[in-house]
Amino acid sequence: MKYDCLIVDDEQVLAETTCEYLKMFDVHSAYVTSGADCLKFLKNMNQTIYCCNKLIEKLLNINWKKEG
């Protein structure tokens, strides 16, 4: 399967919730809960990987910053 986004977070519930949220916007995501699992996941993927903390904000046209 091809993923648009990989969530790496040691809090499993937060990672799962983030993936569910992204699914509402047709963003196919997966999650891992450690750096070691991230490396294992990435080694098995055969696709271009982009790392950017602004990627989701840009893809979904959402401003994550709190105003005020």
N, C-alpha and C positions, 0 to 999 in steps of 0.2 A: 504494500500500500504506500502511496505517496502522501507525505504530510506537508502541510504548509508551515507548521509551527511545532517546536518541541519545547515543552514547559519543563524546566529543571527547578525543583523546589523540594526541600526536605520535609515540608508539611504536605502530606499526601492529600488531605481533604482540600486544601487550597489549590493544589495542582489539578485535582479532579474537577473542582468547581470551575476553575479557569478554562479547562478543556470544554466543559459543558457550555459555558458562556460563549466561547468562540464558535462552537458548533451552530449557535443561533445565527451566526453571520456567515455560515458555510465555509468556515476556516477549519480544515482538517488538522487536528492537533493530537499529540501524544504527550505523555509525561513520564518523567523518571524522578526518582527521589534522592539521587546522589550523583556526584561527579563521576564516579566509577561507572554507574549505570548509564550515564550520558555518553561516555566514551564507547561503551559496548554498543549502545543504540546506534551511534553515529558510524561506527565501523561496519555495521550491517546495512547501512543505507547507501544507495548508489544514486545520489542526486546532489545538486548544488546546495550549499548551506550558506545562509546569510545570518550573521549575528548582529543584531541592532536592537537596542532597548526602545527605539521609537518605531519599530517595524509594525507592530500591531496597531499602534495609534494611527499610523499613516494608512495602513490597509483598510481599517474600519472607519477612518475619518472621525476619530473620537479624540477629544481633548481630555487626557487623564489628569491634568493639573487642576488642583483645587484653587479656586479664585478666592481672594479675600483672606 
